[in-house]
């Protein structure tokens, strides 16, 4: 067993020994321990209502944020689709331009060849 596990196991055993000894002592507090005063007790019913209200308020906020994010995601998807279409149109224009440029280059070369032939006569 690695030393880290030994230390952790020893700490667990020490904690168990402390719990056993405190249960044997009954309600007598150990050194440094004092019973909690009633005024510091937590009123769970009041806190649960406040907690429930806070939870429902935070749930509403989260739901609103989710709706906002979904709407933004849809908007971005549409924008992306539009940009993709623009890219496709631009690619088609580039291909058409290359075709025209190749045709013009071929015509230019043919014209130069004709000029050379005529110049040699």
N, C-alpha and C positions, 0 to 999 in steps of 0.2 A: 504494500500500500504506500503510495507517495506521501511525503511528509505533510503536504497541504491537506490531504484528506485526514491524516492523523490529528492534526491541530483542530480541524473542523469538528471531528468526532469527539475530541476531548472537550471542546467548547460546548457541544450538545450535551455531553454527560454532565458537565459542570452546571449547566442551566437546569437540567433535570434534577440534580441534587439540590439546587437552590429551591426549586419548586416543591420538591418533596419536604424539605425542612420547613418551608413556610406553611405548608398545609398541616404539618405536625404542630406548629405553634398556634394554629387556629387564627383568631382575629387579632392577635398581638402583632403590631407592626414591627418589622425588623429595624435595625439601626438605620436611620436616614429615611425611613418610610413613614409617612403619616396618612391617616385616612382622609379622603377627599370630602370637603365640606359640601353640604347640600346646595349652597348657593352657586357652586361651580359645576353642578350637575347639568347635563345637557337636556333640554326639553325637546325630545325627539319629534313630538307632534308639530310643534311650531317650525322646527327646522325642516321637517319633511315637506310641509306646505310651501315654505320659502324655496326649498330645493326643487320642488315640483314646478313652481312658477318659473324659477330660473331655467330649469330644464326645458320647459315648453317654450320659453322665450328664446333660448339658444337654439332649440330645434327649429323654430320658425325662421330664425336668422340663417341657419344652415340650409334650410329648404329654399329660402330666397336666393342665397348665394349659389346653390346648385342650379336653380332655374336660370339665374343670370349667366352662369358659366355655360350651361347648355345652349342658351340663345347665342352667346358669343361663339361657341364652337360651331353652331350651324352657320352663323354669319361668315366665319373664317373658312368653312368648307365651301360655301358658295363663292367666296372671293377666290379661293384656291382653284375652283373649277373654272371661273372666268379667266384667271391668269393662265391656266393650262390651255384653254381655247385660244387665248391671245398668242401663246407660244407656238401652238400648232399653225396658226395663221402666218406667223412670222417665218416659221420653218418652210412653209409652202412658198412664201414670197421669195425666200432665199434660194430655194430650188429653182423657181422660175427664173430668177435673176441669173443664176449660174447657167441655166439652159440658154438664155438669151446671149449671155457673154460668150459661151462656147460657139454658138452659131455665128455671132459677129466676128469672133476670132477666126473661125473657119473661112468666112467670107473675105476677111482682110487678107488672110494668107493666100487665098485663091486670086484675089485682085493683085497682090504683089507678084505672084507667079506669072500672071498674064502680062503685067508690066515688064517683067524681066524678059519674057519671050518676045514681046514687041520691041523691046530695047535692043535685043540681040539681032533682029532682022535688019 
